[in-house]
Amino acid sequence: MLKLMKPLFSGINGIHIASESHKQTGVKDKSLTYGEIQPQSFLLILSSVIPKPEGPDANAGVFVDLGCGTGLAVLCAALSAFPFSKCWGIEIVPEL
């Protein structure tokens, strides 16, 4: 999975894209700070909260990333071995 993701994101600089978008639109909201995951660390975090596809919570198998940036965490979750039924990313900065 990691071998697949590296070439997909190699030419994408989310920090630069977000910074340029903020400059062009005049956004000064500090809550829109860009950050990115490291896939290996992210998979370790997911493994500590292993999603369960069954149970009383109908959304137990759904991964949602609010402020997903370039979508690296969403793709990582979707390609992982964890039983997500859906992986969604929601981003407010159109360029990302």
Secondary structure, 3 states (H helix, E strand, C coil): CHHHHHHHHCCCCHHHHHHHHHHHHCCCCHHHCCCCCCHHHHHHHHHHCCCCCCCCCCCCCEEEEECCCCCHHHHHHHHCCCCCCEEEEECCCCCC
